[in-house]
Amino acid sequence: MPKMLCSCGNILRFGDIPCNIQYNFISDVDYDKVQGLVDSEELYTQMKMFFVCEECKRLWFFWDGFDNPPQEYLPSK
């Protein structure tokens, strides 16, 4: 099962489908390129992903896929 350690010490498990901590998104510019009937699998491959730590609410963005380390974002207090 895929997992990673958050900076707060919580283990983020993201092997479930659907995954409760995974969010998919696409830029407005890339979305505007989509026209006509949409192939959901093709659209999915264009999306970026991030995970939310359930403990500390950090966001872990995978801007360049899972082969590269994610970028960590902290919530403001």
PDB file of N, CA, C and O in Angstrom:
ATOM      1  N   MET A   1       0.848  -1.179   0.000  1.00  0.00           N
ATOM      2  CA  MET A   1       0.000   0.000   0.000  1.00  0.00           C
ATOM      3  C   MET A   1       0.889   1.237   0.000  1.00  0.00           C
ATOM      4  O   MET A   1       1.761   1.362   0.861  1.00  0.00           O
ATOM      5  N   PRO A   2       0.689   2.164  -0.956  1.00  0.00           N
ATOM      6  CA  PRO A   2       1.497   3.378  -0.985  1.00  0.00           C
ATOM      7  C   PRO A   2       1.254   4.240   0.252  1.00  0.00           C
ATOM      8  O   PRO A   2       0.130   4.379   0.734  1.00  0.00           O
ATOM      9  N   LYS A   3       2.339   4.806   0.741  1.00  0.00           N
ATOM     10  CA  LYS A   3       2.237   5.678   1.908  1.00  0.00           C
ATOM     11  C   LYS A   3       3.444   6.595   1.957  1.00  0.00           C
ATOM     12  O   LYS A   3       4.465   6.351   1.315  1.00  0.00           O
ATOM     13  N   MET A   4       3.297   7.656   2.738  1.00  0.00           N
ATOM     14  CA  MET A   4       4.413   8.574   2.960  1.00  0.00           C
ATOM     15  C   MET A   4       4.267   9.154   4.353  1.00  0.00           C
ATOM     16  O   MET A   4       3.178   9.175   4.928  1.00  0.00           O
ATOM     17  N   LEU A   5       5.381   9.622   4.882  1.00  0.00           N
ATOM     18  CA  LEU A   5       5.398  10.193   6.218  1.00  0.00           C
ATOM     19  C   LEU A   5       5.267  11.709   6.128  1.00  0.00           C
ATOM     20  O   LEU A   5       6.052  12.366   5.444  1.00  0.00           O
ATOM     21  N   CYS A   6       4.274  12.261   6.818  1.00  0.00           N
ATOM     22  CA  CYS A   6       4.102  13.709   6.893  1.00  0.00           C
ATOM     23  C   CYS A   6       5.135  14.261   7.872  1.00  0.00           C
ATOM     24  O   CYS A   6       5.632  13.527   8.727  1.00  0.00           O
ATOM     25  N   SER A   7       5.454  15.524   7.757  1.00  0.00           N
ATOM     26  CA  SER A   7       6.399  16.165   8.670  1.00  0.00           C
ATOM     27  C   SER A   7       5.929  16.126  10.113  1.00  0.00           C
ATOM     28  O   SER A   7       6.750  16.191  11.028  1.00  0.00           O
ATOM     29  N   CYS A   8       4.619  16.020  10.336  1.00  0.00           N
ATOM     30  CA  CYS A   8       4.082  15.963  11.695  1.00  0.00           C
ATOM     31  C   CYS A   8       4.204  14.566  12.303  1.00  0.00           C
ATOM     32  O   CYS A   8       3.918  14.379  13.486  1.00  0.00           O
ATOM     33  N   GLY A   9       4.626  13.581  11.501  1.00  0.00           N
ATOM     34  CA  GLY A   9       4.776  12.213  11.983  1.00  0.00           C
ATOM     35  C   GLY A   9       3.632  11.292  11.595  1.00  0.00           C
ATOM     36  O   GLY A   9       3.722  10.079  11.789  1.00  0.00           O
ATOM     37  N   ASN A  10       2.562  11.847  11.054  1.00  0.00           N
ATOM     38  CA  ASN A  10       1.428  11.038  10.613  1.00  0.00           C
ATOM     39  C   ASN A  10       1.782  10.317   9.311  1.00  0.00           C
ATOM     40  O   ASN A  10       2.459  10.876   8.449  1.00  0.00           O
ATOM     41  N   ILE A  11       1.327   9.094   9.180  1.00  0.00           N
ATOM     42  CA  ILE A  11       1.535   8.336   7.946  1.00  0.00           C
ATOM     43  C   ILE A  11       0.338   8.562   7.028  1.00  0.00           C
ATOM     44  O   ILE A  11      -0.805   8.290   7.396  1.00  0.00           O
ATOM     45  N   LEU A  12       0.625   9.067   5.822  1.00  0.00           N
ATOM     46  CA  LEU A  12      -0.415   9.278   4.817  1.00  0.00           C
ATOM     47  C   LEU A  12      -0.499   8.027   3.957  1.00  0.00           C
ATOM     48  O   LEU A  12       0.442   7.695   3.236  1.00  0.00           O
ATOM     49  N   ARG A  13      -1.615   7.347   4.036  1.00  0.00           N
ATOM     50  CA  ARG A  13      -1.844   6.140   3.239  1.00  0.00           C
ATOM     51  C   ARG A  13      -2.757   6.496   2.075  1.00  0.00           C
ATOM     52  O   ARG A  13      -3.874   6.975   2.270  1.00  0.00           O
ATOM     53  N   PHE A  14      -2.270   6.255   0.867  1.00  0.00           N
ATOM     54  CA  PHE A  14      -3.061   6.659  -0.301  1.00  0.00           C
ATOM     55  C   PHE A  14      -3.239   5.523  -1.297  1.00  0.00           C
ATOM     56  O   PHE A  14      -3.198   5.741  -2.508  1.00  0.00           O
ATOM     57  N   GLY A  15      -3.436   4.320  -0.791  1.00  0.00           N
ATOM     58  CA  GLY A  15      -3.643   3.179  -1.664  1.00  0.00           C
ATOM     59  C   GLY A  15      -5.103   2.849  -1.912  1.00  0.00           C
ATOM     60  O   GLY A  15      -5.422   2.109  -2.843  1.00  0.00           O
ATOM     61  N   ASP A  16      -5.998   3.391  -1.088  1.00  0.00           N
ATOM     62  CA  ASP A  16      -7.420   3.107  -1.262  1.00  0.00           C
ATOM     63  C   ASP A  16      -7.957   3.810  -2.501  1.00  0.00           C
ATOM     64  O   ASP A  16      -7.503   4.894  -2.866  1.00  0.00           O
ATOM     65  N   ILE A  17      -8.939   3.168  -3.143  1.00  0.00           N
ATOM     66  CA  ILE A  17      -9.620   3.776  -4.288  1.00  0.00           C
ATOM     67  C   ILE A  17     -11.113   3.713  -4.002  1.00  0.00           C
ATOM     68  O   ILE A  17     -11.655   2.612  -3.911  1.00  0.00           O
ATOM     69  N   PRO A  18     -11.794   4.821  -3.857  1.00  0.00           N
ATOM     70  CA  PRO A  18     -11.252   6.174  -3.882  1.00  0.00           C
ATOM     71  C   PRO A  18     -10.471   6.470  -2.605  1.00  0.00           C
ATOM     72  O   PRO A  18     -10.654   5.810  -1.582  1.00  0.00           O
ATOM     73  N   CYS A  19      -9.613   7.454  -2.681  1.00  0.00           N
ATOM     74  CA  CYS A  19      -8.734   7.814  -1.571  1.00  0.00           C
ATOM     75  C   CYS A  19      -9.270   9.062  -0.870  1.00  0.00           C
ATOM     76  O   CYS A  19      -9.483  10.094  -1.506  1.00  0.00           O
ATOM     77  N   ASN A  20      -9.485   8.963   0.433  1.00  0.00           N
ATOM     78  CA  ASN A  20     -10.068  10.065   1.203  1.00  0.00           C
ATOM     79  C   ASN A  20      -9.155  11.281   1.334  1.00  0.00           C
ATOM     80  O   ASN A  20      -9.639  12.384   1.586  1.00  0.00           O
ATOM     81  N   ILE A  21      -7.857  11.103   1.170  1.00  0.00           N
ATOM     82  CA  ILE A  21      -6.933  12.231   1.364  1.00  0.00           C
ATOM     83  C   ILE A  21      -6.378  12.775   0.054  1.00  0.00           C
ATOM     84  O   ILE A  21      -5.596  13.725   0.064  1.00  0.00           O
ATOM     85  N   GLN A  22      -6.768  12.188  -1.069  1.00  0.00           N
ATOM     86  CA  GLN A  22      -6.259  12.607  -2.376  1.00  0.00           C
ATOM     87  C   GLN A  22      -7.240  13.544  -3.060  1.00  0.00           C
ATOM     88  O   GLN A  22      -8.448  13.307  -3.075  1.00  0.00           O
ATOM     89  N   TYR A  23      -6.689  14.627  -3.632  1.00  0.00           N
ATOM     90  CA  TYR A  23      -7.472  15.575  -4.412  1.00  0.00           C
ATOM     91  C   TYR A  23      -6.800  15.754  -5.760  1.00  0.00           C
ATOM     92  O   TYR A  23      -5.575  15.859  -5.836  1.00  0.00           O
ATOM     93  N   ASN A  24      -7.587  15.789  -6.821  1.00  0.00           N
ATOM     94  CA  ASN A  24      -7.089  15.970  -8.180  1.00  0.00           C
ATOM     95  C   ASN A  24      -7.535  17.336  -8.676  1.00  0.00           C
ATOM     96  O   ASN A  24      -8.642  17.783  -8.376  1.00  0.00           O
ATOM     97  N   PHE A  25      -6.668  17.999  -9.438  1.00  0.00           N
ATOM     98  CA  PHE A  25      -7.028  19.302  -9.970  1.00  0.00           C
ATOM     99  C   PHE A  25      -6.340  19.544 -11.296  1.00  0.00           C
ATOM    100  O   PHE A  25      -5.361  18.884 -11.644  1.00  0.00           O
ATOM    101  N   ILE A  26      -6.871  20.500 -12.021  1.00  0.00           N
ATOM    102  CA  ILE A  26      -6.321  20.877 -13.325  1.00  0.00           C
ATOM    103  C   ILE A  26      -6.373  22.404 -13.415  1.00  0.00           C
ATOM    104  O   ILE A  26      -7.296  23.030 -12.894  1.00  0.00           O
ATOM    105  N   SER A  27      -5.403  22.982 -14.061  1.00  0.00           N
ATOM    106  CA  SER A  27      -5.385  24.447 -14.188  1.00  0.00           C
ATOM    107  C   SER A  27      -6.527  24.902 -15.092  1.00  0.00           C
ATOM    108  O   SER A  27      -7.032  24.136 -15.913  1.00  0.00           O
ATOM    109  N   ASP A  28      -6.913  26.132 -14.931  1.00  0.00           N
ATOM    110  CA  ASP A  28      -7.977  26.709 -15.744  1.00  0.00           C
ATOM    111  C   ASP A  28      -7.579  26.720 -17.217  1.00  0.00           C
ATOM    112  O   ASP A  28      -8.404  26.454 -18.090  1.00  0.00           O
ATOM    113  N   VAL A  29      -6.320  27.027 -17.487  1.00  0.00           N
ATOM    114  CA  VAL A  29      -5.813  27.057 -18.864  1.00  0.00           C
ATOM    115  C   VAL A  29      -5.898  25.670 -19.492  1.00  0.00           C
ATOM    116  O   VAL A  29      -6.365  25.530 -20.623  1.00  0.00           O
ATOM    117  N   ASP A  30      -5.451  24.643 -18.768  1.00  0.00           N
ATOM    118  CA  ASP A  30      -5.514  23.281 -19.304  1.00  0.00           C
ATOM    119  C   ASP A  30      -6.952  22.797 -19.456  1.00  0.00           C
ATOM    120  O   ASP A  30      -7.272  22.072 -20.398  1.00  0.00           O
ATOM    121  N   TYR A  31      -7.810  23.197 -18.534  1.00  0.00           N
ATOM    122  CA  TYR A  31      -9.218  22.804 -18.628  1.00  0.00           C
ATOM    123  C   TYR A  31      -9.873  23.403 -19.867  1.00  0.00           C
ATOM    124  O   TYR A  31     -10.687  22.750 -20.518  1.00  0.00           O
ATOM    125  N   ASP A  32      -9.521  24.641 -20.193  1.00  0.00           N
ATOM    126  CA  ASP A  32     -10.098  25.289 -21.373  1.00  0.00           C
ATOM    127  C   ASP A  32      -9.686  24.604 -22.672  1.00  0.00           C
ATOM    128  O   ASP A  32     -10.338  24.794 -23.698  1.00  0.00           O
ATOM    129  N   LYS A  33      -8.629  23.820 -22.647  1.00  0.00           N
ATOM    130  CA  LYS A  33      -8.195  23.084 -23.835  1.00  0.00           C
ATOM    131  C   LYS A  33      -9.067  21.860 -24.094  1.00  0.00           C
ATOM    132  O   LYS A  33      -9.057  21.314 -25.198  1.00  0.00           O
ATOM    133  N   VAL A  34      -9.821  21.426 -23.088  1.00  0.00           N
ATOM    134  CA  VAL A  34     -10.688  20.256 -23.213  1.00  0.00           C
ATOM    135  C   VAL A  34     -11.969  20.670 -23.924  1.00  0.00           C
ATOM    136  O   VAL A  34     -12.649  21.604 -23.498  1.00  0.00           O
ATOM    137  N   GLN A  35     -12.291  19.981 -24.995  1.00  0.00           N
ATOM    138  CA  GLN A  35     -13.487  20.320 -25.765  1.00  0.00           C
ATOM    139  C   GLN A  35     -14.227  19.055 -26.159  1.00  0.00           C
ATOM    140  O   GLN A  35     -13.634  17.979 -26.238  1.00  0.00           O
ATOM    141  N   GLY A  36     -15.505  19.184 -26.404  1.00  0.00           N
ATOM    142  CA  GLY A  36     -16.308  18.062 -26.867  1.00  0.00           C
ATOM    143  C   GLY A  36     -16.478  17.005 -25.796  1.00  0.00           C
ATOM    144  O   GLY A  36     -16.439  17.297 -24.601  1.00  0.00           O
ATOM    145  N   LEU A  37     -16.666  15.783 -26.239  1.00  0.00           N
ATOM    146  CA  LEU A  37     -16.797  14.677 -25.303  1.00  0.00           C
ATOM    147  C   LEU A  37     -15.487  14.478 -24.553  1.00  0.00           C
ATOM    148  O   LEU A  37     -14.408  14.567 -25.140  1.00  0.00           O
ATOM    149  N   VAL A  38     -15.584  14.215 -23.278  1.00  0.00           N
ATOM    150  CA  VAL A  38     -14.397  14.103 -22.436  1.00  0.00           C
ATOM    151  C   VAL A  38     -14.126  12.636 -22.119  1.00  0.00           C
ATOM    152  O   VAL A  38     -15.002  11.906 -21.655  1.00  0.00           O
ATOM    153  N   ASP A  39     -12.900  12.233 -22.380  1.00  0.00           N
ATOM    154  CA  ASP A  39     -12.434  10.915 -21.963  1.00  0.00           C
ATOM    155  C   ASP A  39     -11.902  11.071 -20.541  1.00  0.00           C
ATOM    156  O   ASP A  39     -10.860  11.691 -20.332  1.00  0.00           O
ATOM    157  N   SER A  40     -12.607  10.519 -19.579  1.00  0.00           N
ATOM    158  CA  SER A  40     -12.244  10.731 -18.175  1.00  0.00           C
ATOM    159  C   SER A  40     -10.837  10.233 -17.861  1.00  0.00           C
ATOM    160  O   SER A  40     -10.143  10.840 -17.045  1.00  0.00           O
ATOM    161  N   GLU A  41     -10.406   9.158 -18.481  1.00  0.00           N
ATOM    162  CA  GLU A  41      -9.052   8.649 -18.241  1.00  0.00           C
ATOM    163  C   GLU A  41      -8.005   9.624 -18.777  1.00  0.00           C
ATOM    164  O   GLU A  41      -6.984   9.857 -18.129  1.00  0.00           O
ATOM    165  N   GLU A  42      -8.253  10.190 -19.945  1.00  0.00           N
ATOM    166  CA  GLU A  42      -7.321  11.164 -20.516  1.00  0.00           C
ATOM    167  C   GLU A  42      -7.268  12.422 -19.661  1.00  0.00           C
ATOM    168  O   GLU A  42      -6.189  12.963 -19.419  1.00  0.00           O
ATOM    169  N   LEU A  43      -8.419  12.889 -19.203  1.00  0.00           N
ATOM    170  CA  LEU A  43      -8.468  14.057 -18.335  1.00  0.00           C
ATOM    171  C   LEU A  43      -7.720  13.783 -17.032  1.00  0.00           C
ATOM    172  O   LEU A  43      -6.994  14.644 -16.535  1.00  0.00           O
ATOM    173  N   TYR A  44      -7.897  12.595 -16.488  1.00  0.00           N
ATOM    174  CA  TYR A  44      -7.225  12.205 -15.244  1.00  0.00           C
ATOM    175  C   TYR A  44      -5.706  12.278 -15.386  1.00  0.00           C
ATOM    176  O   TYR A  44      -5.018  12.704 -14.459  1.00  0.00           O
ATOM    177  N   THR A  45      -5.180  11.867 -16.537  1.00  0.00           N
ATOM    178  CA  THR A  45      -3.727  11.885 -16.740  1.00  0.00           C
ATOM    179  C   THR A  45      -3.178  13.310 -16.788  1.00  0.00           C
ATOM    180  O   THR A  45      -1.989  13.516 -16.545  1.00  0.00           O
ATOM    181  N   GLN A  46      -4.019  14.293 -17.096  1.00  0.00           N
ATOM    182  CA  GLN A  46      -3.585  15.684 -17.149  1.00  0.00           C
ATOM    183  C   GLN A  46      -3.651  16.373 -15.786  1.00  0.00           C
ATOM    184  O   GLN A  46      -3.108  17.465 -15.615  1.00  0.00           O
ATOM    185  N   MET A  47      -4.305  15.746 -14.833  1.00  0.00           N
ATOM    186  CA  MET A  47      -4.490  16.371 -13.534  1.00  0.00           C
ATOM    187  C   MET A  47      -3.267  16.240 -12.645  1.00  0.00           C
ATOM    188  O   MET A  47      -2.494  15.288 -12.754  1.00  0.00           O
ATOM    189  N   LYS A  48      -3.112  17.210 -11.771  1.00  0.00           N
ATOM    190  CA  LYS A  48      -2.119  17.169 -10.703  1.00  0.00           C
ATOM    191  C   LYS A  48      -2.819  16.634  -9.469  1.00  0.00           C
ATOM    192  O   LYS A  48      -4.048  16.606  -9.407  1.00  0.00           O
ATOM    193  N   MET A  49      -2.036  16.209  -8.485  1.00  0.00           N
ATOM    194  CA  MET A  49      -2.628  15.650  -7.271  1.00  0.00           C
ATOM    195  C   MET A  49      -1.999  16.254  -6.029  1.00  0.00           C
ATOM    196  O   MET A  49      -0.842  16.673  -6.023  1.00  0.00           O
ATOM    197  N   PHE A  50      -2.807  16.281  -4.979  1.00  0.00           N
ATOM    198  CA  PHE A  50      -2.255  16.603  -3.673  1.00  0.00           C
ATOM    199  C   PHE A  50      -2.962  15.766  -2.622  1.00  0.00           C
ATOM    200  O   PHE A  50      -4.090  15.307  -2.805  1.00  0.00           O
ATOM    201  N   PHE A  51      -2.251  15.586  -1.506  1.00  0.00           N
ATOM    202  CA  PHE A  51      -2.792  14.858  -0.364  1.00  0.00           C
ATOM    203  C   PHE A  51      -2.899  15.805   0.812  1.00  0.00           C
ATOM    204  O   PHE A  51      -2.095  16.726   0.957  1.00  0.00           O
ATOM    205  N   VAL A  52      -3.896  15.573   1.651  1.00  0.00           N
ATOM    206  CA  VAL A  52      -4.094  16.364   2.857  1.00  0.00           C
ATOM    207  C   VAL A  52      -3.841  15.481   4.061  1.00  0.00           C
ATOM    208  O   VAL A  52      -4.443  14.416   4.197  1.00  0.00           O
ATOM    209  N   CYS A  53      -2.950  15.923   4.934  1.00  0.00           N
ATOM    210  CA  CYS A  53      -2.709  15.192   6.175  1.00  0.00           C
ATOM    211  C   CYS A  53      -3.925  15.395   7.082  1.00  0.00           C
ATOM    212  O   CYS A  53      -4.340  16.526   7.333  1.00  0.00           O
ATOM    213  N   GLU A  54      -4.475  14.312   7.558  1.00  0.00           N
ATOM    214  CA  GLU A  54      -5.667  14.391   8.409  1.00  0.00           C
ATOM    215  C   GLU A  54      -5.346  14.949   9.795  1.00  0.00           C
ATOM    216  O   GLU A  54      -6.240  15.426  10.494  1.00  0.00           O
ATOM    217  N   GLU A  55      -4.087  14.890  10.190  1.00  0.00           N
ATOM    218  CA  GLU A  55      -3.701  15.366  11.525  1.00  0.00           C
ATOM    219  C   GLU A  55      -3.383  16.866  11.551  1.00  0.00           C
ATOM    220  O   GLU A  55      -3.950  17.608  12.352  1.00  0.00           O
ATOM    221  N   CYS A  56      -2.479  17.307  10.675  1.00  0.00           N
ATOM    222  CA  CYS A  56      -2.007  18.697  10.740  1.00  0.00           C
ATOM    223  C   CYS A  56      -2.532  19.566   9.601  1.00  0.00           C
ATOM    224  O   CYS A  56      -2.334  20.781   9.609  1.00  0.00           O
ATOM    225  N   LYS A  57      -3.199  18.955   8.621  1.00  0.00           N
ATOM    226  CA  LYS A  57      -3.789  19.650   7.461  1.00  0.00           C
ATOM    227  C   LYS A  57      -2.765  20.183   6.470  1.00  0.00           C
ATOM    228  O   LYS A  57      -3.092  21.017   5.625  1.00  0.00           O
ATOM    229  N   ARG A  58      -1.506  19.701   6.571  1.00  0.00           N
ATOM    230  CA  ARG A  58      -0.530  20.059   5.538  1.00  0.00           C
ATOM    231  C   ARG A  58      -1.022  19.527   4.197  1.00  0.00           C
ATOM    232  O   ARG A  58      -1.719  18.514   4.129  1.00  0.00           O
ATOM    233  N   LEU A  59      -0.643  20.235   3.133  1.00  0.00           N
ATOM    234  CA  LEU A  59      -0.936  19.794   1.780  1.00  0.00           C
ATOM    235  C   LEU A  59       0.362  19.335   1.140  1.00  0.00           C
ATOM    236  O   LEU A  59       1.388  20.008   1.242  1.00  0.00           O
ATOM    237  N   TRP A  60       0.311  18.201   0.488  1.00  0.00           N
ATOM    238  CA  TRP A  60       1.474  17.647  -0.202  1.00  0.00           C
ATOM    239  C   TRP A  60       1.157  17.569  -1.694  1.00  0.00           C
ATOM    240  O   TRP A  60       0.421  16.686  -2.134  1.00  0.00           O
ATOM    241  N   PHE A  61       1.722  18.511  -2.477  1.00  0.00           N
ATOM    242  CA  PHE A  61       1.446  18.600  -3.902  1.00  0.00           C
ATOM    243  C   PHE A  61       2.482  17.832  -4.715  1.00  0.00           C
ATOM    244  O   PHE A  61       3.687  17.985  -4.515  1.00  0.00           O
ATOM    245  N   PHE A  62       1.995  17.009  -5.629  1.00  0.00           N
ATOM    246  CA  PHE A  62       2.841  16.301  -6.585  1.00  0.00           C
ATOM    247  C   PHE A  62       2.712  17.032  -7.922  1.00  0.00           C
ATOM    248  O   PHE A  62       1.924  16.645  -8.785  1.00  0.00           O
ATOM    249  N   TRP A  63       3.503  18.097  -8.073  1.00  0.00           N
ATOM    250  CA  TRP A  63       3.436  18.927  -9.274  1.00  0.00           C
ATOM    251  C   TRP A  63       3.951  18.193 -10.503  1.00  0.00           C
ATOM    252  O   TRP A  63       3.485  18.433 -11.617  1.00  0.00           O
ATOM    253  N   ASP A  64       4.919  17.291 -10.298  1.00  0.00           N
ATOM    254  CA  ASP A  64       5.569  16.623 -11.434  1.00  0.00           C
ATOM    255  C   ASP A  64       5.452  15.109 -11.362  1.00  0.00           C
ATOM    256  O   ASP A  64       6.375  14.400 -11.764  1.00  0.00           O
ATOM    257  N   GLY A  65       4.338  14.605 -10.858  1.00  0.00           N
ATOM    258  CA  GLY A  65       4.135  13.168 -10.771  1.00  0.00           C
ATOM    259  C   GLY A  65       4.791  12.571  -9.534  1.00  0.00           C
ATOM    260  O   GLY A  65       5.441  13.265  -8.752  1.00  0.00           O
ATOM    261  N   PHE A  66       4.604  11.285  -9.382  1.00  0.00           N
ATOM    262  CA  PHE A  66       5.083  10.593  -8.191  1.00  0.00           C
ATOM    263  C   PHE A  66       6.570  10.231  -8.250  1.00  0.00           C
ATOM    264  O   PHE A  66       7.128   9.753  -7.262  1.00  0.00           O
ATOM    265  N   ASP A  67       7.205  10.452  -9.384  1.00  0.00           N
ATOM    266  CA  ASP A  67       8.639  10.165  -9.490  1.00  0.00           C
ATOM    267  C   ASP A  67       9.490  11.265  -8.860  1.00  0.00           C
ATOM    268  O   ASP A  67      10.687  11.078  -8.641  1.00  0.00           O
ATOM    269  N   ASN A  68       8.881  12.398  -8.572  1.00  0.00           N
ATOM    270  CA  ASN A  68       9.582  13.523  -7.962  1.00  0.00           C
ATOM    271  C   ASN A  68       9.000  13.805  -6.583  1.00  0.00           C
ATOM    272  O   ASN A  68       7.824  13.533  -6.339  1.00  0.00           O
ATOM    273  N   PRO A  69       9.811  14.347  -5.681  1.00  0.00           N
ATOM    274  CA  PRO A  69       9.312  14.611  -4.332  1.00  0.00           C
ATOM    275  C   PRO A  69       8.191  15.657  -4.344  1.00  0.00           C
ATOM    276  O   PRO A  69       8.193  16.565  -5.175  1.00  0.00           O
ATOM    277  N   PRO A  70       7.237  15.525  -3.422  1.00  0.00           N
ATOM    278  CA  PRO A  70       6.148  16.501  -3.358  1.00  0.00           C
ATOM    279  C   PRO A  70       6.590  17.800  -2.701  1.00  0.00           C
ATOM    280  O   PRO A  70       7.603  17.846  -2.004  1.00  0.00           O
ATOM    281  N   GLN A  71       5.817  18.850  -2.934  1.00  0.00           N
ATOM    282  CA  GLN A  71       6.028  20.150  -2.313  1.00  0.00           C
ATOM    283  C   GLN A  71       5.072  20.238  -1.116  1.00  0.00           C
ATOM    284  O   GLN A  71       3.878  19.968  -1.246  1.00  0.00           O
ATOM    285  N   GLU A  72       5.599  20.612   0.030  1.00  0.00           N
ATOM    286  CA  GLU A  72       4.818  20.694   1.262  1.00  0.00           C
ATOM    287  C   GLU A  72       4.321  22.108   1.489  1.00  0.00           C
ATOM    288  O   GLU A  72       5.083  23.067   1.357  1.00  0.00           O
ATOM    289  N   TYR A  73       3.049  22.244   1.829  1.00  0.00           N
ATOM    290  CA  TYR A  73       2.443  23.532   2.156  1.00  0.00           C
ATOM    291  C   TYR A  73       1.810  23.442   3.531  1.00  0.00           C
ATOM    292  O   TYR A  73       1.072  22.504   3.834  1.00  0.00           O
ATOM    293  N   LEU A  74       2.113  24.438   4.360  1.00  0.00           N
ATOM    294  CA  LEU A  74       1.581  24.479   5.715  1.00  0.00           C
ATOM    295  C   LEU A  74       0.366  25.373   5.787  1.00  0.00           C
ATOM    296  O   LEU A  74       0.328  26.420   5.140  1.00  0.00           O
ATOM    297  N   PRO A  75      -0.636  24.975   6.570  1.00  0.00           N
ATOM    298  CA  PRO A  75      -1.787  25.868   6.743  1.00  0.00           C
ATOM    299  C   PRO A  75      -1.392  27.083   7.571  1.00  0.00           C
ATOM    300  O   PRO A  75      -0.548  26.982   8.462  1.00  0.00           O
ATOM    301  N   SER A  76      -1.997  28.225   7.281  1.00  0.00           N
ATOM    302  CA  SER A  76      -1.726  29.400   8.102  1.00  0.00           C
ATOM    303  C   SER A  76      -2.524  29.279   9.402  1.00  0.00           C
ATOM    304  O   SER A  76      -3.596  28.674   9.437  1.00  0.00           O
ATOM    305  N   LYS A  77      -1.994  29.852  10.435  1.00  0.00           N
ATOM    306  CA  LYS A  77      -2.653  29.716  11.747  1.00  0.00           C
ATOM    307  C   LYS A  77      -3.508  30.894  12.058  1.00  0.00           C
ATOM    308  O   LYS A  77      -4.132  30.942  13.118  1.00  0.00           O
TER     309      LYS A  77
END
